[in-house]
Amino acid sequence: MELGKPLEVWDSILKIIGQKEAVDWGKIVTIGLLLAIFFYVLFALLIVRQVTLMTNFLGTKLSPYIKTFAWIYVCYAVLVLLLILNVF
């Protein structure tokens, strides 16, 4: 049995383990993108937390600007999440 394409290999593996239907790659990619964007928003919130801790410990004249930039970054991440949800 000669297998040339990766999808054929994957379908053969699924047949061996007992699944008769092929994998819906569109759903897998969609779920992967949604998970990635969700973790991106969590990472942005983590950055806000870290910036808040940093500015409380090392307060400078730039601290309000840094906090503002961190919150703008969170807004950007949420906007990307909403755009991705709108697409799917």
Secondary structure, DSSP 4 states (H G I P E B T S, - for coil): ----SHHHHHHHHHHHHT--SPP-HHHHHHHHHHHHHHHHHHHHHHHHHHHHHHHHHS--TTHHHHHHHHHHHHHHHHHHHHHHHHH-
